[in-house]
Amino acid sequence: MHSTRQRNTKNRSVQVSLNGALRSGAGGAASIDIEAATIAELLTKLAERYPDMSTHLEKGIAVAINGTVYRDDWTQKIPQGAEVFLMPRIEGG
């Protein structure tokens, strides 16, 4: 008999903390739970679930996973249990 220990790890629920104007796009929520395996999937699902957040996402955001900030690498995987923060991208000059 084979073990049934295999799990579908493609999608997993992560808690995402929202910073600044992104909160208003999510109805004022400071954090939300959403299923996503990568940053790209996270951003897509956020836009689908919270259409008011789309404008903020289009302006540019940064995603921090366990303290590492990603600005353009949307293929980055999100580890299970990771601390995930979204914040508006800060333009430098």
Buried (B, 14 or more C-beta within 10 A) or exposed (E): EEEEEEEEEEEBEBEBBBBEBBBBBBEEBEEBEBEBBBBEBBBBBBBEEBEEBBEBBEEEBBBBBEEEEBEEEBEBEBEEEBEBBBBBBEEEE
